[in-house]
């Protein structure tokens, strides 16, 4: 009897109830379909996982597959094996044009364009595993009372809606809230066609400089400040405070909340518990400029290079299996992530999932309506930026916005100072990459703590608790 081939698959635990159970179930199903293989799912901590992967590589215990949060796309590309060769290889190159691997149909060409393009560079470099975008949630009763016939679509619509809400007797104290998190900066820039870095957002070459004071960034920051000055935007004072903005909306202290599409399930539950209806709409954009598309977030699975043929093909087959239409559709149902493929979306549609759960349709439709879908060109802004020291630079931009909101400092000057600091951090990263741990320990971080608060493990636990209710 031939010895089983071990597949070491290291995935990041997002702490949602049943998250790792889903992976364990898929591993066991794959083993039943492929008895010559054994899949070892190794749990990585959300915050320390990237450091654990680099430490394992340095110690010669490299996984066949490792998952990285999207901030670390450049880090994964820059990670070297101990012999100085790239640790990871292109998934698409490894597939080599095959239609199936070990009997598992290849799904690479079916991945929704927004996610495929984020993780592509002359072909798909890594397999998207979690996908989200930003959407707008609304208190249907309050919006109806304010005379809003539809969810706001543009920044101007948001202001108009907030003004109407402010005029309600006994209405919410504020019109809207959202977390002071880098994702919304990225979303605002993408929609305006603005770039964070040179070389087409790091897509046509390594990013070597960054501009946090670009016109599109300043337009976003000034609009945000205006909402805050007029009392329409609720700032909790913490960075990013996902829980605080959620609670404000759940308590009906705001009429609108901008957040992740992954929040759909517990936003629906919060509205139901509080006794109000929930509306979900697309992420508002700057109506004064052409809409260039929407950014995505999430994570992806990277394939180690120089695996023996059996291990490589087993790993590739497993990646196709966990993202086949049935598995991708079921994962969406269980955890609210975007259906990763067109076939998964079609299956959910066919089974009546979206008819019964219309809130879940909005994020996918938002991306399907964006430039790049249906043959339209999707530019480097909407594809998203790729650069090193991402988490630290995100921290720099959110701290700058905190100062604007709390101390009412000059937007242009504060973001100019933020730019200087960000450029220093990017130069530091590039001077230390590629390497086994590119850029050093700091560059392997997913989030940073700040004086104004942080996105911590405690916040993740709060979100998990909300999902359990």
N, C-alpha and C positions, 0 to 999 in steps of 0.2 A: 504493500500500500504506500502510495507516494505521500511524503510528508507535506502537511499543509503549508501554504505560503502565508506568512503574517503580513497584514497591512496595518501599519501604525498611522492612525488618523487622529490628529490633534485638533480639537475644536474649542472655541471660546464659549464658555457658559454665560449666557446673558441673564441667568437667574430666574427667568420666567418659570412658573410652575410647569413641570413636564418637559422642560426644554431638553435636558440631557436624556430623558427617557425616550424622546422621539429619536434621537441619534442611536441609542442602544437598540431600539426596535428595528430601525433600518439596517443596522449591522447584522442582527440575527436573521432578518429576512434575506439579506444578501448572501449570508453563509449557507442558508438553505438552498438558494438558487445556484450557488457555486461552492460545493462541498470541499473543493481543493483549497479554499481560502478561509482564513480566520481574520476577523476585523477587530482590532483593539482600539476602541474609542477612548482617547485620553482627554480628560477635562482640563482646559486652560482657564485660569482666572481672567476676568475681563481686563483688569488693570495690570497684572503682572505677566500675563501670557506671553507677550512678545519677548520679554526678557528670558522667560523659561525656554522658549524655542531657541534663542541665540546661545544660551548656556548649554543646551543639549547638543546643538551643532558643534560647538567648540569641544565638547567632551566625546564627540564621535557617536552620539546617539540620535542621529537625525531621523525625523519622522518621514514617512512616505508622503503624507499630506499634512499641511499646517494651515490653520485659518488665521487671517489677519483682518483687523478692522480697516475700513477704507482709508482712514488717515494714514495708515502705514503702507500704502501701496508702493511708495518710493523706497521705503525701508526694505520691503520684501524683494524688490528688484535689485537692491544694492547688497543684499546679504550674500556673503561668500562662505564657501566650505573651507575647512582648515587648509586645503591644498591651494587655496586662492582662486578657485573656479567658482562660477555662480552656483549658489545653493539650489535655486529653483529654475525650472524651465517652463517654456510656454506650453500651456495645456493644448492649444490648437495645434502647435507643431508636433507634440507628442501623439495626438490623435492621427495626424498624418492623412487627413482626408477620408478616413474610414467612416462608413455609415453605421457600423455597430462594432462593439468591442466585447468579446466573450458573450455575444448574444444580446447585449444591452444596447438598444438604439442610441446613437449619439444625438444629443439635444443641443449642442453648441449653437447651431444656426437658428434655433427657435427661441433663444434667450431674448427678452424684450430689449429693443435697441438701446434705451437709456442705460441699462446696466451693462449690456455687452460693450458699449462704447467706453464706459468709464474704465473697464478693466482690459481694454485692448491697446495694443501697440504693434501694428503689423500682424494682427491676429490676436485672438483672446489669450491673454497671458495667464489669467487665473479664473477659476470657476466661481461666479457669483453664488453666494450661499444664503445671504440675507439681504433683502432690498427694502428700502423705505424711501419716502419723499416727504415733503411738508404739505399739510393741508390746513384749512381753516374750519374750526368748529363754532357753531352758533346755537344760542338758546332760542329755539324757534318761537316760543311764546313772547319773549321780550322783543325779538325782531319784528314780529307781527304787530305788536302794540306800537312799535316805533314807526310803523308804516313801510318797513323794508320788504319789498316784493320778492327779492331774491338775495342770495348771499353776495357780499361784496366781491367784486372781481379785481378791481384796481385799488391802488393806494388812495386815490380820490374817493372811490366808493366807500372805503373803510372810514375815511374822515366824515363823509356825509352820514354814514350809519351811526357813527359815534356821536355826532351832533344830535341826531334824532333821539338816540338813547338817553343822552344827557337831559333832554327836555321832558322825559317821562317822569310823572309824579310817582315816587316810590320805586323807581327803577334802580338798576345797578349803579354803584358809585362810579364805575369806569366802563368804558366801551369795550376795551380789548386788553389782553395780556399775552405775552409770550416770554419764553426763557431767554436770557441773555447768553446765547450759545452760538458758537461759530457756524452751525449749520444754517442759521437764518441769514447770516452775512453771505455765505456761499450761495444760498438760494436767491437773495436779492441781486447779487452780481450776475449770476447765471441768467436770470430773467431779463436783465438789461443788456446782456452781451458784454459785460465787463470781465476783465481778466485780473487775477491776483498776481501772476508772475509773468516773466518773459518767456520766450520760446513757446508761445501758444499755450500758456498755462502749464508749461512743463511737458507738453505733448510732442513737440517737434524736436526737443532736446532737453537736457537737464536744466531745471530752473536755477538761475544764478542770481536773480534779484526779485524783489517783491514790492508791491506798491499798495499799502493800506490806505493811501490818500488819493486813490484814483477817483475820477469824477463820479463813477457809479457808486463807489463806497460812500463818498461824501453825501450823495443824494439820499442814500438809504439812511445814513446816520442823522441827517438833518430832518428828514421826514419823521423818523422815530422820535427825535427830540421834540419836534413840534407837537406830536400827539401827546407826549408826556407833559409838556408845558401847559397844554390846554386841558389837562386833567383826564384825557381820554385813555391814555395808556397806563396800566397799573404796573409799576416796577416794584418787585418785592425787596430789592436791595441786595439780593444774593445772586451769585454766579454759579451755575445757570438757574438752579432752583426749579427744576421740572415739577417737583411735588407742590411747591408753593403756587405756581401758576395753575396747576390742575385743581388745587383746592379752591382757589379763588373762583374759578369757573363753576366748579361743582356746588359751591355755596351761593351761586348767583350774584357774586360781586362784580362780575364782568359779563357782558353779553356775547363776547367773542373770545376765542383762544386760538392762536396759531401754534401748531405743534406737529409732531411726527405722525405720519399715517399709521404707524404701529400702535398709536394710542386709541384707535377706533373702538376696540372692544370695551376698554374700561371707561372711555368717555360715554359710550352708550349706556353702560351700567350706572355710571354716576348720574346721568340725566334721568334714568328710570327711577333710581333711588330717591332723587330729589323731587321727582314728579313733574319734570318739564320735557318737552320735545327737543330733539337734537337735529340740527341741520349740519351737513358737511359740504364744504365747497373747496374749490381749487385754491392754491396759495395765491394771495393777491400780488399783483405786479405793478410796476411803475407805468401808468397809462400814458405818460408823456414820451415814451420811447417804444420802438417795436419790441414785442415780446419774443425773446430769443430762446426760451425753453426753461425747463425745470431741472434742478440738480437732484441727485440721488445720494443716499447714504447706505450703509450696510457693511457687509464683510464678504470676503472671498476665500476660496481654498486654493492653496499653492502646491504645485506638484514638485517634489524634489527631483533634481536632475541625476543622471547616471545610476538610476535604479536598474536592477536586472530586468530582463524582458517580462518575466512572469509577474514580478512585483509591480512594474510600471503598468502593464495592461490590467492587472487586478485593480490598481488604484484608479485608473481611468474608467474602468467599468463601474466601479463603486460611485464615482462622481456622476456618471450618467444615470445610474439607478436611483440615487437619492433625489435626483431632479427630474425623473420621468413625470409625465403629466399627472398620474395618480398621486404620487408622493408630494409633488410640488403643490397640487391643489389641496391635499389634506393638511399640509403644513400651513398654508394660508388660513385655512379654517381654524386651526388650533392656535395660531400665534399672530395672526393679522399681518404677517409679512406680505409684501407684494407677491402675487403669483409670478414666478420667475420666467415662465415661458408663455408664448402665445397659446400653446396647446393646453396648458394648465388653466389659463383664463377661459378658453373655450369650453373645457370640461366643466368648470364651475358654472358657466352660463347655461350649458346644456342641462345640468342637474338642478337648476333653479336656485342656486345659492344666492346669486346677486338679486334675484327678484324678491327673495325672502329677507335679504340683508343688504339693502341698497346702499348703506353707508360705506360698505366695502368696495363698491364699484368706483367711487370717486377717484382714489389715488391712481388706479390703473388708467382710467379715462383721461385724467390730467396729463399723464405721460404720453398717452396715445395721441393726444391732441397737440402735443408740442412739436416744434420743428425737429426734423430727423425721423419722424414716423411717416410711413406712407411714401418713402422715397425723397422726402424733403431733407435738405442739408442741415445737419446739426453741428454748430460751430464749437470751437474749443471752450467757450465760456460755459455752455450747457453740458459739455462733457465732464466738467469739473477739473479742478487744479490738482497737480501732482508735484509734491516737493517734500523735502526733508524737514524734520523738526516741526511737523504739522501741529501737534498738540500744543507745543509752547507758543507758536505763532498765533494759534487760535486764542490762547490765553491772553496774549498781548492785545488782540483786537477787542476781546470782551471787556478787559480791564479799562481800555480806552473809552469804550461806550459807557461803562459804569461811571467814570469820571464825568462824562458829558451829562448823564442823567442826574447824578447825585449832586455834583458841584457846579453844573451848568458852565463848564469850561468851553472854550472856543473849539468847535468841531475840527476846523482845518488844522489848527496848531496841534491839537491833541493827537490826531491821526497822523500828522507828519512825524511827531515824536515816536509814535507807535511803529511807523514805517522804518525809521532808523534802527529801532531795537529789533524788529523782525528781520531786517537785512543782515544784521549781525548774527542772529541765530541761524539764518540760512547759510551764511558763509561758514559758520562753525560746523554745521552738519556736512557741507560739501567737502570741507577740509579733512573729514574723518570717514568719508565714504568713497567707495564701497569697503566693507569690512564684515567680519563675522557678526559684530553688533554695530551696524552703520550709525555713525554720529554719536556713539556712546550711549550710556544708560538713559539720559534724558530723552533722546530721540525715540526710544522704545516705549515711551509713555503714551497712554491713550488720553488721559485727562490730567489737568494740573489743579492743585489746590491754590486758592487765592485768598487774599485778606477779606474779600467780600463773600466768601463761601465757596462751595465746590459741588461738583457732581461726584458724590462719594458712594461707597458700597452701601451706606445707609439709605441713600436715595434709591438705589436699585432694589433694596429690600422693601422699601415703601411701595414702589411700583408693583413688585411681586405680590405684596399683600393686597393691593387694590385689585389685582387680577384674580385673587383667590375669592374675593367677596361675591 
